[in-house]
Amino acid sequence: MNNKEIIASLAKRTGCKASKAQNMMNTLIAAMGDSFLEGDAIQINNLGSFEVKKKLERIITNPSTGQRMLVPPKLVLTFKPIPSLKDKIKKGEKQ
């Protein structure tokens, strides 16, 4: 499902125009982005949680040359679904 399909589905489910649904979606994404920049986690009921985690620096080895390199630390965005959603996906159930 791409962005246009999500917005069309949101507009259909809420009964509003696509332009208003797109505005709601953009506002939601902007608010989530601001929270992530501040380092806050976001938990959405019946879906899961998004969290910014820090990955530590590590040493990797290039398999072809054997050269060792240092990978600097970085921040990554992670998502952890709720267990019931995870089970539904494994079983292939529709909601």
C-alpha positions, -999 to 999 in steps of 0.1 A, spaced: 0 0 0 15 34 -10 8 69 4 -20 76 -21 -38 44 -12 -35 50 25 -49 85 21 -78 72 0 -86 45 25 -84 71 54 -107 94 35 -132 66 28 -132 54 64 -136 89 79 -160 102 53 -139 133 46 -123 146 14 -90 132 3 -73 166 8 -84 167 44 -72 131 49 -39 140 34 -36 170 57 -44 148 87 -17 123 75 9 150 70 2 164 105 5 130 121 38 122 104 52 156 113 42 152 149 58 117 150 89 130 134 92 158 160 89 132 188 116 110 172 139 140 170 134 146 207 142 110 214 107 102 226 91 68 220 56 65 205 32 38 215 0 32 194 -27 10 208 -35 -21 187 -3 -15 166 29 -13 185 56 11 196 82 32 177 115 40 195 147 57 187 177 36 198 214 42 198 236 16 181 271 15 196 302 18 174 315 -16 163 343 -31 143 335 -48 110 358 -68 87 356 -66 49 354 -103 39 372 -99 6 402 -78 18 402 -87 55 405 -50 63 390 -40 97 369 -8 98 352 11 126 315 18 121 306 50 141 276 50 165 243 60 151 206 64 160 181 41 144 143 40 145 128 7 156 93 -7 156 80 -34 179 45 -47 171 21 -59 198 21 -97 203 -14 -102 190 -7 -83 158 25 -103 154 5 -136 158 -21 -125 132 6 -117 107 22 -151 113 -11 -169 108 -21 -147 78 -53 -135 94 -72 -104 83 -84 -80 109 
